[in-house]
């Protein structure tokens, strides 16, 4: 993360790294049997000397990587350091909690959750690994009575796909939805020249994004530049498409929330497919070029 800041030339934020640098405290009963087995297997391949590493070694690694200016290291137990550091840390874009046990996860959430900005991400490395982490997450969200959906981070090893960690987006939508929107608009933007315009059939679901900056997005159906709702019938949809086409729209793009239009308005869908060339079709978006077929490049 610090290297990404360095590459982007960012100067107004940094990566805070907080650790005891003395290894993990002993797990408690709430942390579950997997935690107890890990703590007892001191010769196991994942024990790593109780996850202990020296403060000096980590700082030296940051210096060797050239990211010292983008990092701040804090040594100490969370219950001692976090209450003191909250004001210095300030607003948080990504809060990654990788401290295994119930008590540590709760401490991080209690002290740092309110610093996470709206739209920020909270990541839990051990949500699927140790019971205490999962319990701490659910207890905290339940006590705060917030509705954020927990999403998973998967991994594949030797052909087996399983869960690695979990996260939630601090906001009303999920990260997967936001990523789907971003990819959809990115694909549309690649097909529309800067300064051009396109018709977007999305039921008003895709949030405004800078991805299509420099291009005019026309909702469908449209009234005074705003989404007006689905058409009453096929004839209405065809008539409105012809009107917007005459206004200079280069493409019409059906995003996945409105894919059902292509079945429900069968006459409209048939009209579009017969008159215009489909230039993109996948699980996110179906795009038709509104220019006459004769002028399309091969």
N, C-alpha and C positions, 0 to 999 in steps of 0.2 A: 504493500500500500504506500509506503514511504517512497519507493522508487517511482510509482505512478505519479505522485505529487512532483517529484524531481523532474520527470520527463515532461510533465505538463507545465513546468515553470511556475507552479503555485507557490505563493509566499505567505498567504494569510491563513494557513491552517497547517496542522501537523498531526502525526500519529503518536498517540500516547500509549505507552506500554507499561502496564502495572503488573507486578509479580512479587511474590515473597522472596524469590531467588533462594529459597530454602526448601523447596519441594512442597508437596501437598500435606495439609494436616490430615490426621486419621479420619477415615469415613465414619459416619454414624449409621445407626440402624435404618434411618429413613433413606439412605443412599442406596440400599438394596443389596442383594447377594452378589451381583456382578462387581460392585465396588469393593466388597469385602474380599472377594477372590483376588481381585487385582492387587489390593494392598498386601495380601498374604503371600503372593507369588513374587517374592523379591528377586528371584532368578529368572523371571519370565522375560520374553523378548520385548515387551511393551512397558516394562517397569521404569527403565531409564534412571536408575538411582533415585526413585521416588520423584521423577520429573524435576530433578534439581540441576541447576546450572548457575554459574557464578555471574554476578552483576557485571564484572569487568569483561568477561568473555562475550557477553551479549553486546555491550557497548563497543567492544573492539570489532565485532562482526559488522555493526552498523557503520563504523568508520571505514572498514575495508570495502564495504559496498558503496560508500560515498553518499550515505543517506543520513548522516548524523544531524545535519541541519534541519531535517524534516521529522525528527523523532525526539521524544522526551521520555526518559525512563524513570520509573518511580519504584523504589525498593521498599517492601513492607507488606504487612497483612492488610487486607482490604478494609477491615473494620476500623483500622487505625488511619489509613491513608485517604480513603475516599471522602469521608466527611470534611476533611481539611482541604482537599483539592478541588472540590466541586466548582467553586467560583473560578479557579484558574483554568480548569478544563474548558468551561463554557459550552457552547452549543455543539452537539454531536450529530454527525451525518450517519455514521455506521458504528454501532456498538456491538462488538464481538465478544461474547462471554464464553470463555473456555477455561472454566475453573472446576469442573467435575462435580463438586459436591453441593448438596442442598443449601447449606449455610452460606457458602461463598456466592452461589448464584443469586440467592435472595439479597445478599448484601449489595451486590452489583446493581441489581434492579432497583432496590430501595434508594440508592444514592445517585444513580446515573440515568434512570429511565426518563425522568422529567427534563433532562437536558437534551434528549433526542428530539430533533426538529420534526415537524409534521412532514410525512413522506420519508422520514429516515428509516433505517433498517436495524433491527435487533436480531443478532445471530446467536444461536445456542449450539455450540459444538457437540455437547454431550447429551442432547435431548433424547436420543435413541439409545445411548450407551448406558447411562446410569439413572436409576429411578429417581434419585433425589433431585436431579436437574429438572426432569419433567414435572415433578410435584411442585417444585419452586416456581416454575413458569406458570402453571395453571393456578396455583394459589394466588400469585401476584395479580394476574389478569382478572381473576375472579373477584378479588378484593377491590380492585380498581373499577370493576364493572365495565370493562372495555370489550369491544366486539371483534378485535383483530383476529383474522384467520391465521392459524399456524400453517406454514408451508414447509415442505421437506426439501432437503438437498440430498440427492441420490448419488450413488457411486456404483461402479461395475468392477468386480474382481473375478477373474477366471470364469467369466461367463455368467456370474451371479450378480444381479442388480439388487442393492439394498439401500437403506437410508443411512446417510452419513451424519447429518445434522438437521437443524430446523431453524426457521426464522419467521418473523412477521414484519410487515410494513406498517409503520405508524400512520394510519390513515384509513379512508373508507374503501379503498380498493386493494387488491392483492398485487404482489410483485409480478406474478405470472400474467395477470391481466394487463398490467402496464407494459410488460415486455412484449406481449402479443400486439398491443396497440402500436408500440414503437416499431416493431418489425413490419407491420402492415403499412404504416405511413411511410416508412423508409422505402419499401418496394414501390409504392405509388410515386413517391418523389423522384425515384430513378427513371420513371417513364414520362414525367412531365418536365418540360424545359422551364428553367427559371423565367418568371414572368407569365407563364401559362396558367390555365385554369382547368379544373377537373370537377366532375360531379361525384360526390361521395354518397353512396347508399349504405348507411350504417345505423339507421334508427336513432341518430343522435347519441350513440353510445361511445364513440371514440373521442377522448378528451382532446382539447386543443394542445398542439405540440409544435415545437420549433423545428421538427423534422422536415416539415413541408414549407418552411419559411421561404418567401419569395414566390410562392405559388398561391393562386386563389382557390380556395376550397368552397364548392357550392353544395349545400345540403340538398337532399332529394327526398321528398318533395320540398319545395322552397317557397317561402313567402317573406318578402322584405329581408332576405339574407338569412333567415332562420329556418330551422327544421320545422316542417308543418305537419308531419305525420305520414303514414302510409297512404297510397292512393285508394280511391274508392273502388276502382276497377281497372282493367287492362287499358281501356281507352284513355282514361285519365293519365295513366303512367306514360303511355306513348306520346300523348299530346304534350305533356310537360317536358319529356326528354327532348322532343323536337324544338320546343321553345328555348330550352337552355343550350341546345346545340347551336342554335342560331346566334346565341350570345357569345359564342367563341369557345365553349368548353372543348378541350381536346380529347378527354377520356371520360368514361364512366366506370367507377370502381365499386364493386359490391364487396363490402367487408363482411366477415363471418357472422356478426350479429344479425345481418339481413339476408343471409343465404336462403332463408325460407321464402323470400320474395320470388326467387327463380322457380319455385314450385307452385306457390299459391297463385301468382300472376303469370300463369303459363303462357298466355297470349303475348304479354309484354316480353317475357323471356325469349320466346320464339322470334319475335320481331327484332330484338337486339341481336340475337345470334345470327339471323339471316342477313341483316344489314351491315353489321360491323365485325371486324376481325378481333378475336380474343388474343390479347398479347401477354396475358399472365393469368394463370389459374393454379391455385394450390389451396391448402386448408385455411389460409388466412384471407385471401382476396382473389376476386375474379375481375379482370380489367378488360374493357373493350375500347379500341381506338375508334373515335367518332368521325375520323376523316374518311372520305370515300375510299373504297378499296383500291381504286385505280391509282391513287397517288401514294400508296404505301410502298415503302422500300422492301425489296425481297428479303 
